[in-house]
Amino acid sequence: HVQLVESGGGLVQPGGSLTLPCVASGTTFSDMSMAWFRQGSETERQWVAGISTYDIPSYATSVKGRFTISRDNAKNTIYLQMNNLKPEDTAVYYCKGVLTDGVPHWGQGTQVTVSS
């Protein structure tokens, strides 16, 4: 039973930083491609960043240069380091993992609010 658990969300002022970890269990984590998505109150869920099993990152244009995705296979964890946060980054952030069978697994989400 694959489980993904996000944490680290909260309220931060514009220009601030947050790091979101996502811990996986019940799977061979190193075989899992991982990604972060987000969903605002009035938007559909959008892809933010991804990291492959070969540790290759990719980013949405809106976050490139501000966000960094990384993985630590020894800790079964991925991270989303978010710098220079903007009000439009306010959303529930979800991590997603996909194994070679193609079945997606989602966490429950963590709320990030960027406001002064």
C-alpha positions in Angstrom: 0.0 0.0 0.0 1.7 3.1 -1.3 1.3 6.2 0.9 2.6 9.7 0.3 2.5 12.3 3.1 3.2 16.0 2.5 4.0 18.6 5.2 5.6 22.0 5.6 2.8 24.2 4.4 1.8 27.4 6.2 1.4 31.1 6.0 4.3 33.1 4.6 4.8 36.7 3.5 5.5 37.6 -0.1 9.2 37.1 -0.8 9.5 34.5 1.8 10.5 30.8 1.6 9.1 27.4 2.5 10.3 23.9 2.0 7.7 21.1 1.5 8.7 17.5 2.2 6.8 14.5 0.9 7.6 11.1 2.5 6.7 7.9 0.7 6.1 4.5 2.2 5.0 1.1 1.0 7.0 1.2 -2.1 10.5 1.0 -3.6 11.0 4.8 -3.6 13.9 4.8 -6.0 11.7 3.3 -8.7 9.2 6.1 -8.4 9.0 9.2 -10.6 7.9 12.1 -8.4 6.2 15.4 -9.0 4.6 18.4 -7.2 1.2 19.8 -8.3 -0.8 22.6 -6.8 -4.5 23.6 -6.9 -5.7 27.1 -6.0 -9.2 27.9 -4.8 -10.3 28.8 -8.3 -7.9 26.8 -10.5 -7.5 23.3 -11.7 -4.7 21.1 -10.3 -1.5 22.2 -12.1 1.9 20.5 -12.5 4.7 22.5 -10.7 7.8 20.4 -10.9 8.9 16.8 -11.4 12.0 14.7 -10.7 12.8 11.5 -12.5 14.3 8.3 -11.1 17.5 9.5 -12.6 17.3 12.6 -10.4 16.6 14.9 -13.4 14.4 17.9 -12.4 11.9 19.8 -14.5 9.8 22.9 -13.7 6.8 24.8 -14.8 7.7 28.2 -16.3 5.9 30.0 -13.5 8.2 28.6 -10.9 11.5 28.2 -12.7 14.3 29.9 -10.9 12.3 30.2 -7.7 11.5 26.6 -6.8 13.8 23.6 -6.5 12.7 20.0 -6.4 15.0 17.3 -5.0 14.9 13.8 -3.8 16.6 11.8 -1.1 16.2 8.1 -1.8 17.7 7.1 1.5 14.9 9.0 3.3 12.1 8.1 0.8 11.5 11.8 0.5 11.2 14.5 -2.1 11.4 18.2 -1.3 10.1 21.4 -2.9 12.2 24.4 -1.9 10.2 27.5 -2.6 11.8 30.9 -2.6 10.6 34.4 -3.4 7.0 33.3 -2.9 4.2 35.3 -4.5 0.5 35.6 -3.6 -0.3 33.6 -6.8 1.7 30.7 -5.4 -1.1 30.3 -2.8 -2.6 26.8 -3.3 -2.8 23.3 -1.8 0.4 21.5 -2.8 0.2 17.8 -3.6 2.9 15.3 -4.3 2.4 12.5 -6.8 4.4 9.4 -7.4 4.3 7.0 -10.3 5.9 3.6 -10.5 6.7 1.7 -13.7 3.2 0.3 -13.8 1.9 3.8 -14.5 -0.5 3.9 -11.6 -0.4 7.4 -9.9 -0.4 7.8 -6.2 -1.2 11.1 -4.5 -0.7 12.6 -1.1 -3.4 14.4 0.8 -2.0 17.9 0.2 -0.6 20.7 2.3 -1.8 24.3 2.2 0.5 27.2 1.3 -0.7 30.7 1.7 1.3 33.7 0.6 0.0 36.9 2.1 1.0 40.0 4.0 
